[in-house]
């Protein structure tokens, strides 16, 4: 009887060690096997103690210690992984804050960038009296507003630099300027098409073309 119990417990421990040591198919993986074996071993140890069965007590105690060691090792591994994830997140978060700070500095605190939307504003105002949809006119005016455009570029530059930094050094003013110029030209490209399209649809085409 004891030999059968011992063999069964050891087989479970071997299965448990195999699950923890290697990647196995999900169908072959028994969930919570460690705690199941631990529960059985603890129960047998209590029974053996009550029955004064020293041999069974030794068998159950050994298995209990083996499983506890496996569980502890897994907990330590998970703690290490969590610590690495936290450190990585802190590095990324710090880099994000640095990128945000340098963008705020160059866009707003000590501004070195500006946006010229005067051409588009003139186009809008030239056709404003003939707009068929006041909401579209208001929306188009916001679209070409320099402050709104600068805020939009700020967000795009910040995102671009965050992706480029990826935990690396803080972007330089030259890198911020390069990113700004890329996003500014994209804004102008989109505005060329958007402003003309909205005016052609809702404004007076004769005023616009004059």
C-alpha positions in Angstrom: 0.0 0.0 0.0 2.8 2.4 1.0 4.7 1.5 -2.2 1.6 2.3 -4.3 1.1 5.6 -2.5 4.8 6.5 -2.9 4.8 5.6 -6.6 1.7 7.6 -7.2 3.0 10.7 -5.4 6.4 10.5 -7.1 4.7 10.2 -10.5 2.7 13.3 -9.8 5.8 15.2 -8.7 7.6 14.1 -11.9 4.7 15.3 -14.0 4.7 18.6 -12.1 8.4 19.1 -12.7 8.0 18.3 -16.4 5.2 20.9 -16.7 7.3 23.6 -15.0 10.5 22.8 -16.9 9.2 22.5 -20.5 6.5 23.8 -22.8 3.9 21.2 -23.3 0.6 21.1 -25.2 -2.3 22.7 -23.4 -4.3 19.5 -23.6 -1.6 17.8 -21.6 -1.2 20.5 -19.0 -3.0 19.9 -15.7 -4.0 23.2 -14.1 -3.2 23.6 -10.4 -1.5 20.2 -10.3 1.1 21.7 -7.8 -1.6 22.6 -5.3 -3.5 19.3 -5.9 -0.4 17.3 -5.1 0.5 19.5 -2.2 -3.0 19.0 -0.8 -2.8 15.2 -1.1 0.6 15.1 0.5 -0.5 17.3 3.4 -3.6 15.2 3.9 -1.5 11.9 3.9 1.0 13.5 6.3 -1.8 14.2 8.8 -3.3 10.7 8.4 0.2 9.2 8.9 0.8 11.3 12.0 -2.6 10.3 13.5 -1.9 6.6 12.7 1.7 6.9 13.9 2.9 5.6 10.5 6.4 7.0 10.4 7.1 5.5 6.9 4.1 7.1 5.3 4.8 10.3 7.2 8.2 10.4 5.7 7.0 9.7 2.2 4.3 12.4 2.4 6.6 14.9 4.1 9.2 14.5 1.3 6.6 15.0 -1.4 5.2 18.1 0.4 8.7 19.6 0.6 9.3 18.8 -3.1 6.1 20.5 -4.2 6.6 23.5 -1.9 10.1 24.0 -3.4 8.6 23.9 -7.0 5.9 26.4 -6.0 8.4 28.7 -4.4 10.7 28.6 -7.4 7.8 29.5 -9.7 6.8 32.4 -7.4 10.4 33.7 -7.4 10.5 33.4 -11.2 7.2 35.3 -11.5 8.5 38.0 -9.1 11.6 38.4 -11.3 9.5 38.7 -14.4 7.2 41.2 -12.8 10.3 43.2 -11.6 11.7 43.3 -15.1 8.4 44.4 -16.5 8.1 47.1 -13.9 11.7 48.3 -14.6 11.0 48.3 -18.3 7.8 50.3 -17.8 9.5 52.8 -15.6 12.2 53.3 -18.2 9.6 53.8 -20.9 7.5 56.1 -18.7 10.6 58.2 -17.9 11.5 58.4 -21.6 7.9 59.5 -22.3 8.1 62.2 -19.7 11.4 63.5 -21.0 10.0 63.6 -24.6 6.9 65.4 -23.4 9.0 67.9 -21.4 11.3 68.8 -24.3 8.3 69.2 -26.6 6.5 71.5 -24.2 9.6 73.5 -23.8 10.2 74.1 -27.5 6.5 74.4 -28.5 5.2 76.5 -25.6 7.6 77.5 -22.8 10.4 78.7 -25.1 8.7 78.4 -28.4 10.8 78.0 -31.5 8.1 76.7 -33.8 5.3 78.5 -35.6 2.6 77.7 -38.2 1.5 79.9 -41.0 -2.0 79.1 -42.1 -2.7 82.5 -43.6 -3.1 81.2 -47.2 -5.8 78.8 -46.0 -7.5 81.4 -43.8 -7.7 83.7 -46.8 -9.3 81.0 -48.9 -11.9 80.4 -46.1 -12.8 84.0 -45.5 -13.1 84.7 -49.2 -15.9 82.3 -49.5 -17.3 82.6 -45.9 -20.3 84.8 -46.8 -21.6 82.2 -49.2 -21.2 79.0 -47.1 -24.3 76.9 -47.2 -23.6 75.2 -43.9 -22.5 77.5 -41.0 -21.3 74.4 -39.0 -18.9 73.5 -41.8 -17.6 77.0 -42.0 -17.0 77.1 -38.2 -15.3 73.7 -38.4 -13.1 74.8 -41.3 -12.1 77.9 -39.4 -11.0 75.8 -36.5 -9.2 73.5 -38.9 -7.0 76.4 -40.2 -6.5 78.1 -36.8 -2.7 78.3 -36.1 -3.1 77.5 -32.4 -5.2 74.4 -33.2 -2.8 73.3 -35.8 0.2 73.8 -33.5 -1.4 71.7 -30.8 -2.1 69.0 -33.4 1.5 69.0 -34.5 2.7 69.0 -30.9 0.8 65.7 -30.3 2.1 64.1 -33.5 5.7 65.2 -32.8 5.5 63.9 -29.3 4.2 60.5 -30.5 6.8 60.3 -33.2 9.7 61.1 -30.8 8.4 58.6 -28.2 8.4 55.8 -30.8 11.9 56.8 -32.0 13.3 57.2 -28.5 12.2 53.9 -27.1 14.2 54.2 -23.9 17.1 55.9 -25.6 18.6 59.4 -25.0 16.4 62.5 -24.8 15.7 63.9 -28.3 17.8 66.9 -29.3 16.4 70.2 -30.5 17.5 69.2 -34.0 15.5 66.0 -33.8 12.4 67.8 -32.5 12.8 70.3 -35.4 13.1 67.5 -37.9 9.9 65.9 -36.5 8.1 69.2 -36.5 9.0 69.9 -40.2 7.8 66.4 -41.2 4.4 66.9 -39.4 4.1 70.5 -40.7 4.5 69.5 -44.3 1.9 66.7 -43.8 -0.5 69.3 -42.3 0.0 71.5 -45.3 -0.5 68.6 -47.7 -3.7 67.6 -46.0 -4.9 71.2 -45.8 -4.4 71.7 -49.5 -6.9 69.0 -50.3 -9.3 69.5 -47.4 -9.8 73.2 -47.5 -10.4 73.2 -51.3 -12.8 70.3 -51.0 -14.9 71.8 -48.3 -15.1 75.2 -50.0 -16.0 73.6 -53.3 -18.8 71.7 -51.6 -20.2 74.3 -49.2 -18.8 77.6 -50.4 -19.4 79.8 -53.4 -17.1 78.4 -56.1 -17.2 81.6 -58.1 -15.9 83.6 -55.1 -13.2 81.0 -54.5 -12.1 80.9 -58.1 -12.1 84.7 -58.6 
